[in-house]
Amino acid sequence: MPRIYRLAPVLLSLLFSATTQAQTYFYVDDISVYPGTPTNQQVVEVQLSGNLSNTGSYVTSVTADVTGFDVSITVEAGSNGGLAVLVPHLESVFTGPLPAGTYTITIGGSGVLDSAPASQHAFTVMGSAATACDSLILANVQWSPFSDSLLTVHVFNSTSTLFDYPGFILLDGNGDTLAQEVVNYFGLGFENWNSLSVSPEAELPTGTFNGTLELWTGFYEDLACSWELPVTLCPDELCSAIVPFIQNYGSGFSLGDFQYDIRSDGMSVASGMLTLTAEEQFASDTVCLPPGNYEIELTAEQPSTGGQAFFGVGGDSWPQGPNVQVDYDTPATMPFTFFGPCIDIAQGITTPSANGLTVTQSEGQLRLQRADGQAIGSVQVFDTQGRTVHATRDAQRECKITTGEWPAGIYILRATNGTKTETVPCVVQ
């Protein structure tokens, strides 16, 4: 009589598992939801992480379907064969914003096995009362590059709300007004640069401070939005971006090449070519300059072809600064003062020395001295592109730097002696 062997339950389970996994190409071990606690105004992303069954396995599609509070994710996986090793794999699927509530995740499809913990199969969406202010994007708050009495607020408005007759106010941590806008616009468009006049009584912080930016509407009748945010009016930068440009405002085409040259004290510090074409009636370049007094000259390489072209300079956070009309017969010049992002630096543009550090410029040489008798310390010199052209360390109260082989132009000298850092612009002729 043949013997009948009974398989233990554990062995039966292993055999069943092996049979099931024979058709599995993507093993899901973890489910993550981003953001961790989403609101009903945020797009929900579900990430499935785990392993592919071999080097030839692949996932052809991952889709999500939301019915009520159930999120059904369908995975289609396959294999072309390959080395039988586990290959880490991650798939993402987006559901879009969901109504507030607790949701359950189920995973199905073909070639997939869901082994993620049960706790990862549920997530909660929080309710949030969205307002038009939530969709306003603040790009920055900083000094106007061509004024020592104005701040600018660069803001994007992606809503249909106009914010009629808007006015911004910047307050410090104590609630005191630092700057306020004179209402000058009917409303906020998609991209806006709003100018705020600095209060004469304001003591403006030089470092990062916690401020409050308020947006009022209706000629300051209603407070529409308020943001608490860190503000840095004086970033630690050797130079700031400035944008030479040319633009045609006339009805005809202005075509051709235009050579520009930016000078400081008669020395050229930046130059380039701007070209207007039938397709592009605006051209610009970007250079990096320290605060100072400058002059830009523009030379047309050909006679006028029509239109009404103007050239000038702008900043990286302001669409346009001063400008004048192009003269096609002779080179046209325009003087301008560039303040950069920090008024404190701008107020010192005519001062040849920083606190205690004196820089004397002579032909082929820079001489550094400290009036307080301390060591010069670490010295770095940068060109207007931010590249290091000289670096040294000196334990004496003065030192000399040879500049005879340097190209003519503006350089930024930075000296640090362990207690303070001082930055001085220098002109090498």
C-alpha positions in Angstrom: 0.0 0.0 0.0 1.6 3.3 -1.0 2.5 5.7 1.7 0.7 9.1 1.9 3.0 11.9 3.0 1.5 15.1 4.4 3.3 18.4 3.9 3.7 20.6 6.9 1.7 23.9 6.8 5.0 26.0 6.7 6.2 24.0 3.7 2.9 24.4 1.9 3.2 28.2 2.5 6.7 28.2 1.0 5.6 26.3 -2.0 2.6 28.6 -2.5 4.8 31.6 -2.2 7.4 30.3 -4.7 4.6 29.6 -7.2 3.1 33.0 -6.7 6.5 34.8 -7.0 7.4 32.9 -10.1 5.3 35.5 -12.0 6.4 38.5 -9.9 8.8 41.0 -11.4 8.4 44.0 -9.1 8.4 43.4 -5.3 7.0 46.5 -3.5 8.6 46.7 0.0 7.7 50.3 0.9 5.1 52.9 0.2 5.8 56.6 0.8 3.5 59.6 0.4 4.8 63.1 -0.3 4.3 65.5 1.3 4.2 63.5 4.5 0.9 65.2 5.5 -0.5 66.8 2.4 -3.2 69.5 2.4 -6.1 69.6 0.0 -4.2 72.3 -2.0 -1.1 70.1 -2.7 -0.3 67.5 -5.4 0.0 64.1 -3.8 2.9 61.8 -4.9 2.9 58.1 -4.0 6.3 56.3 -4.2 6.6 52.6 -4.5 10.1 51.2 -3.7 11.4 47.7 -3.7 13.2 45.3 -6.1 12.9 43.9 -9.6 13.3 40.2 -9.7 16.2 40.0 -12.2 18.3 42.2 -14.4 15.8 41.9 -17.3 12.7 42.9 -15.3 11.0 46.2 -16.0 7.8 48.2 -15.2 5.8 49.3 -18.2 3.2 51.5 -16.5 2.0 52.8 -13.1 -1.4 54.5 -12.9 -3.6 55.7 -10.0 -7.3 55.9 -9.8 -9.1 57.6 -6.9 -12.6 56.5 -6.0 -14.0 58.1 -2.9 -11.2 57.6 -0.3 -9.6 54.6 -2.1 -6.5 55.1 -4.2 -6.0 52.1 -6.5 -2.6 51.9 -8.0 -2.2 49.6 -11.0 1.3 48.3 -11.9 2.2 46.5 -15.1 5.6 44.7 -14.9 7.3 42.2 -17.1 10.7 40.6 -17.8 12.9 39.7 -20.7 14.9 37.3 -18.5 18.3 38.0 -17.1 20.5 37.4 -14.1 18.5 36.3 -11.1 19.5 39.0 -8.7 17.3 41.6 -7.0 17.6 45.1 -8.6 16.5 48.1 -6.4 13.7 50.0 -8.1 11.5 53.0 -7.5 8.3 54.1 -9.2 6.2 57.3 -8.6 2.6 58.1 -9.4 0.8 61.4 -8.8 -2.8 61.8 -7.9 -3.2 65.6 -7.9 -4.8 67.5 -5.0 -7.3 65.4 -3.0 -10.2 66.4 -0.7 -9.5 66.3 3.0 -9.9 62.8 4.6 -8.1 59.5 5.2 -7.3 57.4 2.2 -6.5 53.7 1.7 -3.9 52.5 -0.9 -4.3 49.3 -2.8 -1.8 47.9 -5.3 -2.8 45.6 -8.1 -1.9 44.8 -11.7 0.3 42.2 -13.2 3.8 41.1 -12.3 3.7 43.0 -9.0 3.7 41.8 -5.3 2.7 44.2 -2.6 4.7 43.4 0.6 4.7 46.8 2.2 3.6 47.1 5.8 -0.1 47.6 6.4 0.5 51.0 8.1 1.9 52.4 4.8 -1.4 51.7 3.0 -3.2 54.7 4.5 -2.5 58.5 4.6 -4.5 61.6 5.6 -5.1 64.7 3.6 -5.6 67.8 5.8 -8.0 70.6 5.0 -6.6 74.1 4.1 -8.5 77.2 3.4 -6.6 78.5 0.4 -6.5 82.2 -0.3 -5.3 84.3 -3.2 -2.3 85.3 -1.0 -1.1 81.7 -0.9 -0.5 81.8 -4.7 1.6 85.0 -4.6 5.2 84.1 -5.0 7.8 86.4 -3.4 11.0 86.3 -5.4 13.0 88.7 -3.2 13.1 91.9 -1.2 16.2 94.0 -1.7 17.7 97.3 -2.5 17.0 98.9 -5.9 20.2 98.7 -7.8 20.1 102.3 -9.0 18.7 104.1 -6.0 19.9 104.6 -2.4 16.4 105.3 -1.1 14.3 102.6 -2.6 13.7 98.9 -1.9 12.1 96.5 -4.4 9.7 93.7 -3.9 9.8 91.2 -6.8 6.5 89.2 -6.8 4.6 86.9 -9.1 0.8 86.8 -9.2 -0.5 83.5 -10.6 -4.1 84.2 -9.6 -7.0 86.0 -11.2 -7.1 88.3 -8.2 -5.9 91.8 -9.2 -5.2 93.2 -5.7 -6.6 96.6 -6.7 -4.3 99.6 -6.1 -1.7 97.6 -4.2 0.9 99.0 -1.7 3.6 97.0 0.1 5.0 97.9 3.6 8.1 96.3 5.1 8.3 96.2 8.9 11.1 95.2 11.2 10.9 92.7 14.1 9.5 95.4 16.3 6.7 96.4 13.9 8.4 99.6 12.9 8.1 100.7 9.3 11.3 100.4 7.3 9.9 101.2 3.8 6.5 101.8 2.2 5.3 101.9 -1.4 3.6 104.9 -2.9 0.6 103.4 -4.7 1.4 103.6 -8.4 -0.3 100.6 -10.0 -3.9 99.7 -10.8 -3.2 96.1 -9.7 -0.7 93.2 -9.6 0.0 91.5 -13.0 1.8 88.2 -13.4 5.3 89.6 -12.7 5.8 92.8 -10.7 8.6 95.0 -9.3 7.2 97.3 -6.7 9.3 100.2 -5.3 9.2 101.0 -1.6 10.6 104.3 -0.3 12.8 103.9 2.7 11.5 105.7 5.8 13.8 108.7 6.8 13.6 107.6 10.4 14.3 103.9 9.8 17.4 102.2 11.1 18.0 99.6 8.4 19.6 96.3 9.5 22.7 95.2 7.6 22.4 91.5 8.3 19.6 89.0 8.1 16.6 90.0 10.2 13.1 88.7 10.7 10.7 91.2 9.0 7.1 91.4 8.1 5.9 92.2 4.6 2.4 93.5 4.2 0.3 94.0 1.1 -2.5 96.5 1.3 -5.2 97.2 -1.3 -7.5 100.1 -2.1 -4.9 102.8 -1.4 -4.1 101.2 2.0 -7.7 100.7 3.1 -7.5 96.9 3.5 -4.7 94.6 4.6 -4.8 91.8 2.0 -1.7 89.7 2.8 1.0 89.4 5.4 4.2 87.4 5.4 6.7 86.9 8.2 10.1 86.2 6.5 13.8 86.5 6.9 15.2 89.5 4.9 18.8 90.1 3.9 19.3 93.5 2.5 23.1 93.4 2.5 24.3 90.0 1.2 28.0 89.2 1.4 28.9 89.6 -2.3 32.0 90.9 -4.0 30.1 92.2 -7.0 26.5 92.2 -8.2 24.9 91.5 -11.6 24.2 94.4 -13.8 22.5 94.0 -17.2 23.5 96.2 -20.2 20.6 96.1 -22.7 19.2 97.6 -25.9 15.6 97.6 -26.9 13.5 98.9 -29.8 10.4 100.8 -28.8 9.5 102.0 -32.3 7.2 100.5 -34.9 9.9 99.7 -37.4 12.8 97.2 -37.0 16.1 98.2 -35.5 18.7 95.7 -36.8 22.4 95.2 -36.4 25.3 95.0 -33.9 25.9 97.5 -31.1 29.2 97.6 -29.2 28.9 98.6 -25.5 31.7 99.6 -23.1 31.4 100.3 -19.4 34.0 102.5 -17.8 35.0 103.6 -14.3 37.3 106.7 -14.0 38.0 106.4 -17.7 39.1 102.8 -17.5 37.1 100.1 -19.3 35.8 97.5 -16.9 33.3 95.5 -19.1 32.5 95.4 -22.8 30.5 93.3 -25.3 28.3 93.2 -28.3 24.5 93.4 -28.4 22.6 92.3 -31.5 19.1 93.1 -32.6 17.4 90.8 -35.2 14.0 90.7 -36.8 13.0 88.0 -34.4 14.5 89.6 -31.3 14.2 93.4 -30.7 15.7 93.2 -27.2 19.2 92.1 -26.4 21.1 92.1 -23.2 24.3 90.9 -21.5 25.3 90.3 -17.8 28.4 91.5 -16.0 29.4 91.6 -12.4 30.4 95.0 -10.9 30.9 96.4 -7.4 29.0 99.6 -6.4 30.4 102.7 -7.9 30.1 105.5 -10.5 30.2 104.4 -14.1 29.6 105.4 -17.7 28.3 103.2 -20.5 29.0 104.0 -24.1 27.2 102.4 -27.1 28.4 102.4 -30.6 26.2 101.4 -33.5 28.1 99.3 -36.1 25.7 100.3 -38.9 23.4 103.1 -39.9 19.8 103.2 -38.5 17.4 100.7 -40.1 14.3 102.2 -38.4 12.5 101.9 -35.2 13.4 103.8 -32.0 16.1 102.0 -30.1 17.1 102.8 -26.5 20.0 101.4 -24.5 20.8 101.4 -20.8 21.4 99.2 -17.8 19.2 97.1 -15.5 19.7 94.9 -12.4 19.1 91.2 -11.9 16.1 92.0 -9.7 14.8 95.0 -11.6 13.7 94.9 -15.3 15.2 98.3 -16.3 17.3 101.1 -14.9 18.3 104.4 -16.6 18.3 104.4 -20.4 18.8 106.8 -23.3 18.1 106.8 -27.1 20.7 105.2 -29.4 22.7 107.7 -31.5 23.7 106.1 -34.8 26.0 108.9 -36.0 28.3 109.1 -32.9 28.9 106.9 -29.9 26.3 107.7 -27.2 27.2 107.7 -23.5 25.2 107.6 -20.3 26.6 108.0 -16.8 25.0 106.0 -14.0 25.6 105.1 -10.3 25.3 101.4 -9.4 24.4 100.8 -5.7 24.2 97.0 -5.8 22.1 95.1 -3.3 23.3 97.0 -0.1 23.0 100.6 0.7 25.9 100.5 3.2 28.3 99.5 0.5 26.8 102.2 -1.8 27.4 104.9 0.7 31.0 103.9 0.8 31.8 103.9 -2.9 33.8 107.2 -2.8 35.8 106.0 0.3 39.2 104.5 -0.7 39.6 102.5 2.6 37.4 100.3 4.8 37.4 100.3 8.6 41.0 100.6 9.6 42.3 99.1 6.3 43.9 101.6 3.8 44.6 100.6 0.2 47.0 102.9 -1.6 47.1 102.4 -5.4 50.2 103.3 -7.5 51.5 102.1 -10.8 52.0 98.4 -10.7 51.3 98.0 -7.0 48.7 97.9 -4.2 49.8 98.8 -0.7 47.7 97.6 2.2 48.0 99.1 5.7 46.1 98.7 9.0 45.7 101.8 11.1 45.0 99.8 14.2 48.4 98.0 14.1 46.9 94.6 13.7 48.2 92.0 11.1 46.9 92.3 7.6 45.9 88.6 7.7 44.5 86.7 4.8 44.2 88.7 1.5 42.3 87.7 -1.6 41.8 89.7 -4.8 39.1 88.9 -7.3 38.3 90.1 -10.8 34.8 91.2 -11.8 34.0 87.6 -12.8 34.6 86.4 -9.3 37.9 84.6 -10.1 40.8 84.7 -7.7 43.8 86.6 -9.1 45.9 86.8 -5.9 45.9 85.2 -2.5 48.4 85.6 0.4 48.7 85.8 4.1 50.8 88.4 6.0 51.5 88.8 9.7 52.6 92.4 9.4 50.5 95.5 9.6 51.2 96.3 5.9 52.0 94.5 2.7 52.4 95.2 -1.0 50.8 93.4 -4.0 52.4 93.6 -7.4 49.7 94.3 -10.2 52.0 95.1 -13.1 50.9 92.0 -15.2 47.2 92.3 -14.3 44.7 93.4 -17.1 43.4 96.9 -16.5 40.0 97.0 -14.8 38.2 96.8 -11.5 39.3 94.3 -8.8 37.8 93.5 -5.4 40.2 93.1 -2.5 39.1 91.2 0.6 41.2 91.1 3.8 40.4 89.0 6.9 42.5 89.0 10.1 40.3 86.7 12.2 38.3 89.5 13.9 36.8 91.3 10.9 36.6 91.1 7.1 36.9 94.2 4.9 36.2 94.5 1.2 37.7 97.3 -0.9 37.2 97.9 -4.7 40.4 98.8 -6.6 41.1 100.1 -10.1 44.2 98.8 -11.9 45.2 100.8 -14.9 
